[in-house]
Amino acid sequence: MVFNDYSKDSLAVLKKNLQTLKIPLSDKVKVYNYDYITCLECQNKPFDIIFLDPPYQFDYGVVALKKIVERGLLAENGIVVYERDRAFETEIAGLEKYDERKYGKAWFAFFKRV
């Protein structure tokens, strides 16, 4: 598991939650305080599930999706879940949006490799 957030306050909450769940930081559980591009650049193996929850006012998620494809970070049968405040209408080469759902104010777009 890899967690990343640029906000140190968010990371403090995450670390407390991991402690509550008795999930120690280890070689298998990493927590980073990087910007999203740096985090994606330092990963070297594909993930089964990637959850993107960038600030709604920016299109960081679109850039992240492109970087995930470029770096081959999504496993063959993996999924990316991208949370944002509106429906996702952009085409991303190498990914297919196969589902999208709205819960309250949040939209969740689900992607798989093509």
Buried (B, 14 or more C-beta within 10 A) or exposed (E): EBBBBBEEEBBEEBBEEBEEEEEEEEEEEBBBBEEBEEBBEEBEEBBEEBEBBBEBEEEBBBBBBBBBBEBEBBBEEBBBBBBBEEEBEEEBEBBEBEEBEEEEEEBBBBBBBE
